[in-house]
Amino acid sequence: MYGRLVLTICRLPLPSSSSSWSSSLRATPAPSTATRAFSLSEAMASVAKGKRAAAFKAIDDHIKDGDRIGIGSGSTIVFAVERLAERVKNEKLSVRCVPTSFQAKELIISNGLVLSNLETDHVLDIAIDGADEVDKDLNLIKGGGGCQTQEKIVAFAAKKFIVIADDSKKSEYLGEKWKTGLPIEVLQIAHKVVKAKIESSLEGTADLRIAQKKAGPVVTDNGNLILDWKFDAARDKDWSQVNGLLKAIPGVVETGLFVGMTSCVYFGSPNGEILTINLP
């Protein structure tokens, strides 16, 4: 509970004439488009610095010769694969990499790493991936990039699941910061049935994710659709129960809830500092 707020209102004197008022307004112009773009670029560079620091630290701490590695998807994983390729080249490591998406597959190939799959390597030593939000119990929301089903399968196949993210993804409870909704992959035939069931049973809204650069909905690597469920964020949600209720709906392929799967999280800050949280 916050203490009493004190609101201070400052009253500024008005100029003595309309002309001076007009000149006063002109004296403090709004930031230019170039200035705003530069500020946004600086902010993005700071976030990228945090992601890179977390990714490099995770790869250095956990990867060893002979590992079978699950490679996640998203912007943070680009840095992890970069560091992995450096270590493979410099230390002559022999590792095999299983992708979680088309993007991950292309990253593995373009960095000269050995591409594998779950048919060949169905037990992995480690999986490394990003997250859209991480709560205090290391539960995750994933699927902002639409790859949650393959990401969850690969994480499940791994002995250790390591998450890397910038520190803006750290929350007390799921939904505190991530407001886009929980991604739920559904069969195309079932998307309206699933939407209606979620909204009637769990409340909130479950919106079909629409593509940005094509007409129509986002289609996953598996040929399915995604519903983004905007739920009531609360500290006391039983996410294991919620996940079970969602998975019980016919037509749901997988959810973006990763409950009790994470071994360790690395949060990178814009100044390069890293916070590591291990499961007790």
PAZAPA-4460 file (N, C-alpha, C; in steps of 0.05 Angstrom, whole numbers, plus 32768, in hexadecimal, padded with zeros to 4 digits):
% residues 280
    n_x    n_y    n_z   ca_x   ca_y   ca_z    c_x    c_y    c_z   seq   type   mol
   8011   7FE8   8000   8000   8000   8000   8012   8019   8000     1      M     A
   800D   802A   7FED   801D   8043   7FEC   8013   8056   8002     2      Y     A
   8026   8067   800B   801F   807C   801E   8010   8092   8010     3      G     A
   8008   80A6   801F   7FF9   80BD   8014   8009   80CB   7FFF     4      R     A
   7FFD   80D1   7FE8   800B   80DF   7FD3   8007   80FD   7FD6     5      L     A
   801C   810C   7FD1   801A   8129   7FD2   801D   8133   7FB6     6      V     A
   8009   8141   7FAD   8008   814C   7F92   800F   816A   7F93     7      L     A
   8024   8171   7F86   802D   818D   7F86   8027   8199   7F6A     8      T     A
   8018   81AF   7F69   8011   81BC   7F50   8020   81D6   7F4F     9      I     A
   8030   81D9   7F3A   8040   81F1   7F36   8031   8203   7F22    10      C     A
   802C   821C   7F29   801F   822E   7F17   8034   8241   7F0B    11      R     A
   8036   8240   7EF0   8049   8250   7EE2   803D   826B   7EDA    12      L     A
   804C   8281   7EDC   8041   829B   7ED4   803D   829C   7EB6    13      P     A
   8027   82A8   7EAD   8023   82AB   7E90   8032   82C3   7E85    14      L     A
   803A   82C2   7E6C   8047   82D9   7E60   8034   82F0   7E5F    15      P     A
   803E   8308   7E5D   802E   8321   7E5E   801E   8326   7E45    16      S     A
   8026   831A   7E2F   8017   831F   7E16   8016   8305   7E06    17      S     A
   8003   8306   7DF2   8000   82EE   7DE2   8019   82E8   7DD1    18      S     A
   8027   82FE   7DC9   803F   82FA   7DB8   8055   82EC   7DC8    19      S     A
   8058   82F6   7DE1   806D   82E9   7DF2   8065   82CD   7DF9    20      S     A
   804B   82C8   7DFC   8041   82AC   7E01   8048   829B   7DE9    21      W     A
   8043   82A5   7DD1   8049   8296   7DB9   8066   8290   7DB6    22      S     A
   8077   82A5   7DBC   8094   82A1   7DBA   809E   828D   7DCF    23      S     A
   8090   828D   7DE7   8097   827B   7DFC   8093   825E   7DF3    24      S     A
   807C   825A   7DE5   8077   823F   7DDB   808B   8236   7DC7    25      L     A
   8093   824A   7DB5   80A7   8243   7DA1   80C2   823E   7DAC    26      R     A
   80C7   8247   7DC4   80E2   8245   7DD0   80E7   8228   7DDA    27      A     A
   80D2   8218   7DDD   80D6   81FD   7DE7   80C9   81E9   7DD3    28      T     A
   80D5   81E6   7DBC   80C9   81D4   7DA8   80C8   81B7   7DB1    29      P     A
   80B6   81A8   7DA5   80B4   818C   7DAB   80CC   817E   7D9F    30      A     A
   80D5   8167   7DAB   80EB   8159   7D9F   80E6   8151   7D82    31      P     A
   80FA   8153   7D72   80F7   814C   7D56   80F4   812E   7D52    32      S     A
   80EB   8126   7D3B   80E9   8109   7D35   8104   80FC   7D37    33      T     A
   8119   8109   7D2E   8134   80FE   7D2F   813C   80FA   7D4C    34      A     A
   8135   810D   7D5D   813D   810B   7D7A   812E   80F4   7D87    35      T     A
   8114   80F1   7D81   8105   80DB   7D8C   8110   80C0   7D82    36      R     A
   8117   80BF   7D69   8121   80A6   7D5D   813C   809F   7D6A    37      A     A
   814C   80B4   7D6F   8166   80AF   7D7C   8163   80A4   7D98    38      F     A
   814F   80B0   7DA7   814A   80A7   7DC2   8140   808A   7DC3    39      S     A
   812F   8083   7DB0   8125   8068   7DAE   813B   8055   7DA7    40      L     A
   814D   805E   7D95   8164   804D   7D8D   8176   8048   7DA5    41      S     A
   817B   805D   7DB5   818B   805A   7DCE   817F   8046   7DE1    42      E     A
   8164   8047   7DE4   8156   8035   7DF6   8158   8018   7DED    43      A     A
   8155   8014   7DD3   8157   7FFA   7DC7   8173   7FEF   7DCA    44      M     A
   8187   8000   7DC7   81A3   7FF8   7DCA   81A9   7FEF   7DE7    45      A     A
   819D   7FFD   7DFA   81A1   7FF6   7E16   8195   7FDB   7E1D    46      S     A
   817D   7FD6   7E12   816F   7FBC   7E16   8180   7FA6   7E0A    47      V     A
   818A   7FAB   7DF1   819A   7F97   7DE4   81B4   7F91   7DF3    48      A     A
   81BF   7FA5   7E00   81D7   7FA1   7E10   81D1   7F8E   7E28    49      K     A
   81BA   7F91   7E34   81B2   7F7F   7E4A   81AE   7F63   7E40    50      G     A
   81A0   7F60   7E29   819C   7F46   7E1E   81B6   7F38   7E17    51      K     A
   81C8   7F46   7E0B   81E2   7F3B   7E03   81F2   7F32   7E1C    52      R     A
   81F2   7F42   7E31   8201   7F3B   7E49   81F6   7F21   7E55    53      A     A
   81DB   7F1F   7E57   81CE   7F07   7E62   81D4   7EEF   7E51    54      A     A
   81D2   7EF2   7E37   81D6   7EDB   7E25   81F3   7ED1   7E26    55      A     A
   8206   7EE3   7E26   8222   7EDB   7E27   8229   7ECC   7E41    56      F     A
   821E   7ED7   7E57   8223   7ECB   7E72   8218   7EAF   7E73    57      K     A
   81FF   7EAB   7E69   81F2   7E91   7E6A   8202   7E7C   7E5A    58      A     A
   820B   7E84   7E42   821A   7E72   7E31   8235   7E6B   7E3E    59      I     A
   8242   7E7E   7E4A   825C   7E79   7E57   8259   7E68   7E70    60      D     A
   8243   7E6B   7E7E   823F   7E5C   7E97   8236   7E3F   7E92    61      D     A
   8228   7E39   7E7D   821A   7E20   7E7B   8223   7E0D   7E64    62      H     A
   822E   7E18   7E4E   8234   7E08   7E37   824F   7DFA   7E3A    63      I     A
   824F   7DE0   7E34   8269   7DD1   7E35   826A   7DBF   7E1D    64      K     A
   8282   7DB4   7E18   8287   7DA3   7E01   8274   7D8B   7E02    65      D     A
   8269   7D84   7DEB   8257   7D6D   7DE9   823A   7D72   7DEE    66      G     A
   8233   7D8A   7DF5   8217   7D91   7DFC   8204   7D8F   7DE4    67      D     A
   81EC   7D86   7DEA   81D6   7D87   7DD7   81C5   7D9E   7DE1    68      R     A
   81C2   7DB3   7DD0   81B7   7DCC   7DDA   819D   7DD4   7DCB    69      I     A
   8188   7DDA   7DDA   8170   7DE5   7DCF   8173   7E03   7DCB    70      G     A
   816F   7E0D   7DB3   8172   7E29   7DAD   8157   7E36   7DAA    71      I     A
   8152   7E4A   7DBB   8138   7E58   7DBC   8134   7E6B   7DA5    72      G     A
   8120   7E7B   7DA7   8119   7E8F   7D93   8117   7EAB   7D9E    73      S     A
   8119   7EBF   7D8D   8116   7EDA   7D96   8130   7EEA   7D94    74      G     A
   812D   7F04   7D9C   8144   7F16   7D99   815C   7F10   7DAB    75      S     A
   8156   7F07   7DC3   816C   7F01   7DD6   817D   7EE9   7DCD    76      T     A
   8170   7ED6   7DC0   817E   7EBE   7DB8   8193   7EC4   7DA3    77      I     A
   8190   7ED9   7D94   81A4   7EE1   7D80   81BF   7EE4   7D8D    78      V     A
   81BF   7EF1   7DA4   81D9   7EF5   7DB3   81E4   7EDB   7DBE    79      F     A
   81D2   7EC9   7DC7   81DA   7EAF   7DD2   81E8   7E9F   7DBC    80      A     A
   81DC   7E9E   7DA4   81E8   7E8F   7D8F   8202   7E9B   7D85    81      V     A
   8203   7EB5   7D86   821C   7EC3   7D7F   8233   7EBA   7D92    82      E     A
   822D   7EBA   7DAC   8242   7EB2   7DBF   8248   7E94   7DBD    83      R     A
   8234   7E84   7DB8   8238   7E67   7DB5   824A   7E62   7D9D    84      L     A
   8246   7E6F   7D87   8256   7E6C   7D6F   8273   7E74   7D75    85      A     A
   8277   7E89   7D84   8292   7E92   7D8C   82A0   7E7C   7D9C    86      E     A
   8292   7E71   7DAF   829F   7E5D   7DC0   82A4   7E43   7DB1    87      R     A
   8292   7E3B   7D9F   8297   7E23   7D8F   82AF   7E27   7D7E    88      V     A
   82B3   7E3E   7D72   82CA   7E44   7D61   82E4   7E46   7D71    89      K     A
   82E3   7E54   7D87   82FC   7E5A   7D96   8304   7E42   7DA7    90      N     A
   82F1   7E33   7DB2   82F7   7E1D   7DC4   82F4   7E01   7DB7    91      E     A
   82EE   7E01   7D9D   82EA   7DE8   7D8F   82D5   7DD6   7D9C    92      K     A
   82BF   7DE2   7DA5   82AA   7DD2   7DB2   829B   7DC2   7D9D    93      L     A
   8292   7DAB   7DA5   8280   7D9B   7D95   8265   7D9B   7DA1    94      S     A
   8252   7DAA   7D95   8236   7DAB   7DA0   8223   7DA7   7D89    95      V     A
   820A   7D9F   7D90   81F5   7D9C   7D7D   81DE   7DAE   7D86    96      R     A
   81D1   7DBB   7D73   81BC   7DCF   7D7A   81A1   7DC7   7D6E    97      C     A
   818D   7DC7   7D7F   8171   7DC1   7D77   8161   7DDB   7D77    98      V     A
   8156   7DE4   7D61   8147   7DFD   7D5F   812B   7DFB   7D6A    99      P     A
   8120   7E12   7D72   8104   7E13   7D7A   80F2   7E21   7D66   100      T     A
   80FE   7E2A   7D50   80EE   7E3A   7D3C   80FE   7E3C   7D22   101      S     A
   80F1   7E46   7D0E   80FF   7E4C   7CF5   8116   7E60   7CFA   102      F     A
   8111   7E75   7D0A   8125   7E88   7D10   813E   7E7B   7D1E   103      Q     A
   8138   7E6A   7D31   814E   7E5C   7D3F   815E   7E4B   7D2C   104      A     A
   8151   7E3D   7D1B   815E   7E2C   7D07   8171   7E3D   7CF5   105      K     A
   8167   7E53   7CEC   8178   7E65   7CDB   8190   7E70   7CEA   106      E     A
   818C   7E76   7D04   81A2   7E80   7D14   81B7   7E6B   7D18   107      L     A
   81AF   7E52   7D1D   81C2   7E3C   7D20   81D3   7E38   7D06   108      I     A
   81C5   7E38   7CF0   81D2   7E33   7CD6   81E5   7E4A   7CCF   109      I     A
   81DB   7E63   7CD2   81EB   7E7A   7CCA   8203   7E7E   7CDB   110      S     A
   8203   7E74   7CF4   821A   7E76   7D05   822D   7E5E   7D04   111      N     A
   8227   7E4C   7CF1   8239   7E35   7CED   8238   7E20   7D02   112      G     A
   8222   7E1E   7D11   821F   7E0A   7D26   8212   7DF1   7D1B   113      L     A
   8215   7DDB   7D29   820A   7DC1   7D21   81EC   7DC1   7D27   114      V     A
   81DC   7DBD   7D12   81BF   7DBC   7D15   81B6   7DA0   7D1B   115      L     A
   81A5   7D9D   7D2F   819A   7D83   7D36   817C   7D86   7D39   116      S     A
   816F   7D71   7D43   8152   7D71   7D47   814B   7D5E   7D5E   117      N     A
   8132   7D5F   7D66   8129   7D4E   7D7D   8126   7D31   7D76   118      L     A
   8126   7D2A   7D5D   8126   7D0E   7D55   8141   7D02   7D5A   119      E     A
   8156   7D11   7D54   8172   7D08   7D58   817A   7D0B   7D75   120      T     A
   8174   7D22   7D80   817C   7D28   7D9C   8162   7D2F   7DAC   121      D     A
   8155   7D1A   7DB6   813C   7D1F   7DC3   813F   7D25   7DE1   122      H     A
   8158   7D22   7DEB   815F   7D2B   7E06   8175   7D40   7E03   123      V     A
   8170   7D58   7E0D   8183   7D6E   7E0A   8191   7D73   7E25   124      L     A
   81A9   7D7C   7E24   81B8   7D83   7E3D   81AE   7D9E   7E47   125      D     A
   81A7   7DB0   7E35   819F   7DCB   7E3E   818E   7DD8   7E28   126      I     A
   817C   7DE9   7E30   816D   7DFA   7E1D   8170   7E16   7E26   127      A     A
   8174   7E29   7E14   8177   7E45   7E1B   8163   7E55   7E0A   128      I     A
   8154   7E66   7E18   813F   7E75   7E0A   813A   7E8F   7E18   129      D     A
   812B   7EA1   7E0B   8123   7EBA   7E18   8107   7EB7   7E24   130      G     A
   80FC   7ECE   7E2D   80E1   7ECE   7E39   80D5   7EEA   7E35   131      A     A
   80BB   7EEB   7E35   80AD   7F04   7E34   80A8   7F10   7E50   132      D     A
   80A6   7EFE   7E64   80A3   7F06   7E80   80AB   7EEF   7E92   133      E     A
   80B8   7EF6   7EA8   80C1   7EE2   7EBC   80B8   7EEB   7ED7   134      V     A
   80A9   7EDA   7EE6   80A0   7EE2   7F00   80B3   7ED9   7F16   135      D     A
   80AD   7EDF   7F2F   80BF   7ED9   7F45   80C4   7EBB   7F49   136      K     A
   80B2   7EAA   7F3F   80B5   7E8D   7F42   80C1   7E81   7F29   137      D     A
   80CB   7E92   7F17   80D7   7E8A   7EFD   80C3   7E7D   7EEA   138      L     A
   80A9   7E83   7EEE   8096   7E7C   7ED9   8098   7E90   7EC3   139      N     A
   8092   7E88   7EAB   8096   7E98   7E93   807D   7E9C   7E83   140      L     A
   807C   7EB3   7E75   806A   7EB5   7E5E   807D   7EB7   7E46   141      I     A
   8077   7EA5   7E32   8087   7EA5   7E19   8073   7EA3   7E02   142      K     A
   807C   7EA9   7DEA   806C   7EA7   7DD3   8066   7EC1   7DC5   143      G     A
   8073   7ED7   7DCE   8070   7EF0   7DC0   8078   7EEE   7DA3   144      G     A
   808B   7EDC   7D9D   8093   7ED7   7D82   8085   7EC0   7D74   145      G     A
   8072   7EB4   7D83   8061   7E9F   7D77   806D   7E84   7D76   146      G     A
   8082   7E7F   7D86   8091   7E65   7D84   808E   7E54   7D9D   147      C     A
   807A   7E5A   7DAE   8079   7E4E   7DC9   8077   7E30   7DC9   148      Q     A
   8069   7E24   7DB5   8065   7E07   7DB6   8080   7DF8   7DB2   149      T     A
   808F   7DFF   7D9E   80A9   7DF2   7D99   80BC   7DFA   7DAF   150      Q     A
   80BB   7E12   7DB9   80CC   7E1A   7DCF   80C7   7E09   7DE8   151      E     A
   80AE   7E04   7DEE   80A7   7DF4   7E06   80B0   7DD7   7E03   152      K     A
   80AD   7DCC   7DEB   80B5   7DB0   7DE6   80D3   7DAD   7DEA   153      I     A
   80E2   7DC0   7DDF   80FF   7DBF   7DE1   8108   7DC3   7DFE   154      V     A
   80FB   7DD6   7E0C   8102   7DDB   7E28   80FC   7DC2   7E39   155      A     A
   80E6   7DB4   7E33   80DE   7D9C   7E41   80F2   7D86   7E3D   156      F     A
   80FE   7D85   7E25   8111   7D70   7E1E   812D   7D74   7E2B   157      A     A
   8131   7D8C   7E37   814B   7D93   7E41   814E   7D8D   7E5F   158      A     A
   8166   7D85   7E67   816B   7D80   7E84   816C   7D9B   7E93   159      K     A
   8174   7DB0   7E86   8174   7DCB   7E92   8168   7DDF   7E7E   160      K     A
   8157   7DF0   7E88   814B   7E05   7E78   8154   7E20   7E82   161      F     A
   8164   7E2E   7E73   816F   7E48   7E7B   8162   7E5F   7E6B   162      I     A
   8159   7E73   7E79   814C   7E8A   7E6D   815D   7EA3   7E6E   163      V     A
   815E   7EB1   7E58   816E   7ECA   7E57   815B   7EE1   7E4E   164      I     A
   815F   7EF8   7E5B   814D   7F0E   7E54   8159   7F28   7E5E   165      A     A
   814F   7F3F   7E54   8156   7F58   7E60   8145   7F5C   7E79   166      D     A
   814E   7F6E   7E8A   8142   7F70   7EA5   8126   7F7C   7EA5   167      D     A
   811C   7F86   7E8E   8101   7F90   7E8C   80ED   7F78   7E8D   168      S     A
   80F6   7F60   7E89   80E4   7F48   7E89   80E0   7F3D   7EA5   169      K     A
   80ED   7F48   7EB9   80EB   7F3D   7ED4   80D3   7F49   7EE2   170      K     A
   80C0   7F38   7EEC   80A8   7F41   7EF9   80A3   7F32   7F13   171      S     A
   8092   7F3E   7F24   808A   7F30   7F3C   8076   7F19   7F35   172      E     A
   8064   7F1F   7F22   8050   7F0C   7F1B   804A   7F0F   7EFD   173      Y     A
   8041   7EFA   7EF0   803B   7EFA   7ED4   8024   7F0D   7ECD   174      L     A
   8029   7F1E   7EB9   8015   7F32   7EB1   801A   7F4D   7EBE   175      G     A
   802E   7F4F   7ED0   8035   7F69   7EDC   803F   7F7C   7EC7   176      E     A
   804F   7F72   7EB4   805B   7F83   7E9F   8052   7F7B   7E83   177      K     A
   804F   7F61   7E7F   8048   7F57   7E64   802A   7F5A   7E60   178      W     A
   8022   7F6D   7E50   8005   7F73   7E4D   7FFA   7F6A   7E32   179      K     A
   800A   7F5C   7E22   8002   7F54   7E07   7FF0   7F3B   7E08   180      T     A
   7FF1   7F2C   7E1E   7FE1   7F15   7E21   7FF1   7EFB   7E20   181      G     A
   7FE6   7EE6   7E2B   7FF3   7ECB   7E2B   7FEE   7EBE   7E10   182      L     A
   8003   7EB7   7E01   7FFF   7EAA   7DE7   7FF6   7E8D   7DEA   183      P     A
   7FE2   7E86   7DDB   7FD7   7E6B   7DDB   7FD5   7E62   7DBE   184      I     A
   7FE4   7E4D   7DB7   7FE3   7E42   7D9C   7FCB   7E30   7D99   185      E     A
   7FBB   7E34   7D84   7FA2   7E25   7D80   7FA0   7E1B   7D63   186      V     A
   7F92   7E05   7D60   7F8C   7DFB   7D45   7F7B   7E10   7D37   187      L     A
   7F7F   7E13   7D1D   7F6F   7E27   7D0E   7F51   7E22   7D10   188      Q     A
   7F49   7E09   7D0F   7F2C   7E03   7D10   7F1F   7E0B   7D2B   189      I     A
   7F30   7E0D   7D3F   7F25   7E0F   7D5B   7F28   7E2B   7D67   190      A     A
   7F33   7E3F   7D58   7F3A   7E58   7D65   7F22   7E66   7D72   191      H     A
   7F0B   7E65   7D65   7EF3   7E73   7D70   7EE8   7E64   7D88   192      K     A
   7EE9   7E49   7D86   7EDF   7E39   7D9C   7EF0   7E3D   7DB5   193      V     A
   7F0B   7E3D   7DB1   7F1D   7E41   7DC7   7F1A   7E5D   7DD3   194      V     A
   7F18   7E71   7DC2   7F15   7E8D   7DCB   7EFC   7E8F   7DDD   195      K     A
   7EE5   7E84   7DD4   7ECD   7E86   7DE3   7ECF   7E78   7DFE   196      A     A
   7EDC   7E61   7DFF   7EDF   7E52   7E18   7EF1   7E60   7E2B   197      K     A
   7F07   7E6C   7E22   7F19   7E7A   7E33   7F0B   7E92   7E3F   198      I     A
   7EFD   7EA2   7E2F   7EF0   7EBA   7E38   7ED9   7EB4   7E4B   199      E     A
   7ECC   7E9E   7E48   7EB6   7E97   7E5A   7EBF   7E8A   7E74   200      S     A
   7ED5   7E7B   7E73   7EDF   7E6C   7E8A   7EF4   7E7B   7E9A   201      S     A
   7F06   7E89   7E8C   7F1C   7E96   7E99   7F1B   7EB5   7E98   202      L     A
   7F07   7EBF   7E8A   7F03   7EDC   7E87   7F19   7EE8   7E76   203      E     A
   7F19   7F03   7E75   7F2D   7F10   7E64   7F24   7F0E   7E47   204      G     A
   7F37   7F14   7E35   7F32   7F12   7E18   7F48   7F02   7E0B   205      T     A
   7F40   7EF1   7DF8   7F53   7EE1   7DE9   7F52   7EE9   7DCC   206      A     A
   7F65   7EF9   7DC3   7F64   7F05   7DA8   7F75   7EF6   7D95   207      D     A
   7F6B   7EF1   7D7D   7F7A   7EE4   7D68   7F91   7EF7   7D60   208      L     A
   7FAA   7EED   7D60   7FC1   7EFE   7D59   7FC1   7F02   7D3B   209      R     A
   7FC1   7F1C   7D33   7FC1   7F23   7D17   7FDD   7F2A   7D0E   210      I     A
   7FE4   7F21   7CF6   7FFF   7F26   7CEB   8003   7F44   7CE5   211      A     A
   801C   7F4D   7CE5   8022   7F69   7CE0   8029   7F6E   7CC3   212      Q     A
   8035   7F5A   7CB5   803E   7F5E   7C9A   8031   7F4B   7C86   213      K     A
   801A   7F40   7C8E   800A   7F30   7C7C   7FED   7F33   7C83   214      K     A
   7FDB   7F2E   7C71   7FBF   7F2F   7C77   7FB7   7F16   7C86   215      A     A
   7FA8   7F1A   7C9C   7F9E   7F03   7CAB   7FAE   7EFE   7CC4   216      G     A
   7FAA   7EE7   7CD0   7FB6   7EE1   7CEA   7FD3   7ED7   7CE8   217      P     A
   7FE1   7ED8   7CFF   7FFB   7ECC   7D01   7FF7   7EAD   7CFF   218      V     A
   8008   7EA0   7CF0   8008   7E83   7CEE   8023   7E79   7CF8   219      V     A
   8022   7E67   7D0C   803B   7E5D   7D18   804A   7E4B   7D06   220      T     A
   8063   7E43   7D0E   8073   7E30   7CFF   8065   7E15   7CFC   221      D     A
   8051   7E10   7D0E   8042   7DF7   7D0D   8028   7DF9   7CFD   222      N     A
   8023   7E10   7CF2   800B   7E14   7CE2   7FF2   7E1B   7CF2   223      G     A
   7FF6   7E23   7D0B   7FDF   7E29   7D1D   7FDC   7E47   7D21   224      N     A
   7FC8   7E4F   7D30   7FC3   7E6B   7D36   7FC9   7E71   7D53   225      L     A
   7FCA   7E8A   7D5B   7FD0   7E92   7D76   7FBA   7EA5   7D81   226      I     A
   7FB0   7E9E   7D98   7F9F   7EB0   7DA8   7FB0   7EBC   7DBE   227      L     A
   7FAE   7ED6   7DC1   7FBB   7EE4   7DD7   7FA6   7EEA   7DEC   228      D     A
   7FA8   7EDC   7E03   7F95   7EDE   7E18   7F9E   7EF4   7E2C   229      W     A
   7F8F   7F0A   7E2C   7F94   7F20   7E3F   7F84   7F1A   7E59   230      K     A
   7F93   7F13   7E6D   7F87   7F0A   7E86   7F89   7F1F   7E9C   231      F     A
   7F7B   7F1B   7EB2   7F7D   7F2C   7EC9   7F96   7F25   7ED8   232      D     A
   7FA9   7F37   7ED8   7FC3   7F31   7EE6   7FBE   7F32   7F04   233      A     A
   7FC6   7F1C   7F11   7FC3   7F1B   7F2E   7FDB   7F0B   7F3A   234      A     A
   7FE3   7F13   7F52   7FFA   7F06   7F5F   7FF5   7EE9   7F66   235      R     A
   7FDC   7EE2   7F6B   7FD6   7EC8   7F77   7FCC   7EB3   7F63   236      D     A
   7FD0   7EB7   7F49   7FC7   7EA4   7F35   7FD7   7E8A   7F38   237      K     A
   7FC9   7E74   7F36   7FD5   7E5A   7F34   7FDA   7E53   7F17   238      D     A
   7FF2   7E59   7F0D   7FF7   7E57   7EF0   7FF7   7E3A   7EE7   239      W     A
   7FFF   7E28   7EF8   7FFE   7E0C   7EF1   7FE1   7E03   7EEB   240      S     A
   7FCF   7E0C   7EFC   7FB2   7E06   7EF8   7FA8   7E13   7EDF   241      Q     A
   7FAE   7E2C   7EDB   7FA5   7E3B   7EC3   7FAF   7E2D   7EAA   242      V     A
   7FC8   7E25   7EAA   7FD4   7E17   7E93   7FC4   7DFD   7E8D   243      N     A
   7FBE   7DEF   7EA3   7FAF   7DD6   7E9F   7F93   7DDA   7E94   244      G     A
   7F86   7DEF   7E9D   7F6B   7DF6   7E93   7F6C   7DFD   7E75   245      L     A
   7F80   7E0C   7E6E   7F83   7E14   7E52   7F89   7DFC   7E40   246      L     A
   7F9B   7DEB   7E49   7FA3   7DD3   7E3A   7F8C   7DBF   7E37   247      K     A
   7F78   7DC0   7E49   7F62   7DAE   7E48   7F4D   7DB6   7E33   248      A     A
   7F4F   7DCD   7E28   7F3C   7DD6   7E13   7F43   7DCA   7DF9   249      I     A
   7F31   7DBA   7DED   7F37   7DAF   7DD2   7F3E   7DC4   7DBE   250      P     A
   7F53   7DC0   7DB0   7F5C   7DD3   7D9C   7F74   7DE3   7DA4   251      G     A
   7F7A   7DE4   7DBF   7F92   7DF1   7DC9   7FAA   7DDE   7DC4   252      V     A
   7FBE   7DE9   7DB6   7FD6   7DD9   7DB1   7FEA   7DDC   7DC8   253      V     A
   7FEF   7DF5   7DCF   8002   7DFB   7DE5   7FFE   7E17   7DEE   254      E     A
   8007   7E1D   7E07   8006   7E38   7E12   8022   7E44   7E15   255      T     A
   8023   7E5E   7E19   803C   7E6B   7E1E   8043   7E6C   7E3B   256      G     A
   8036   7E5D   7E4C   803D   7E5B   7E68   8052   7E46   7E6C   257      L     A
   8068   7E4D   7E78   807E   7E3B   7E7F   807F   7E3B   7E9D   258      F     A
   8072   7E26   7EA9   806F   7E25   7EC6   8081   7E0F   7ED1   259      V     A
   8093   7E16   7EE4   80A4   7E02   7EF1   80B8   7DF5   7EDE   260      G     A
   80C0   7E03   7EC9   80D2   7DF7   7EB5   80EE   7E04   7EB6   261      M     A
   80F0   7E1C   7EC1   8109   7E2C   7EBF   811D   7E24   7ED5   262      T     A
   8136   7E20   7ECD   814B   7E19   7EE0   8159   7E33   7EEA   263      S     A
   815C   7E46   7ED8   816C   7E5E   7EDE   8165   7E74   7ECB   264      C     A
   8165   7E8D   7ED5   8160   7EA4   7EC4   8177   7EB8   7EC6   265      V     A
   817F   7EC3   7EB0   8193   7ED9   7EAF   8186   7EF2   7EA5   266      Y     A
   8185   7F07   7EB6   817B   7F21   7EAE   8192   7F34   7EA9   267      F     A
   8193   7F3F   7E92   81A8   7F53   7E8B   819D   7F6F   7E8C   268      G     A
   81AC   7F82   7E98   81A3   7F9E   7E9A   81B2   7FAE   7E85   269      S     A
   81A8   7FC6   7E7F   81B5   7FD7   7E6B   81D2   7FDE   7E71   270      P     A
   81DA   7FDE   7E8B   81F6   7FE4   7E91   8208   7FCC   7E90   271      N     A
   81FD   7FB5   7E87   820D   7F9D   7E84   820D   7F8B   7E9D   272      G     A
   8200   7F94   7EB3   81FF   7F83   7ECA   81EB   7F6C   7EC6   273      E     A
   81F0   7F56   7ED4   81E0   7F3E   7ED0   81D6   7F34   7EEB   274      I     A
   81BC   7F2F   7EEC   81AF   7F22   7F04   81A9   7F05   7EFC   275      L     A
   81B4   7EF3   7F0C   81AF   7ED6   7F07   819D   7ECB   7F1E   276      T     A
   8187   7EBE   7F16   8175   7EB2   7F29   8173   7E95   7F24   277      I     A
   817A   7E84   7F37   8179   7E67   7F35   8161   7E5D   7F44   278      N     A
   8156   7E47   7F39   8140   7E3A   7F47   814B   7E2E   7F61   279      L     A
   813E   7E32   7F78   8148   7E27   7F92   814B   7E09   7F91   280      P     A
***
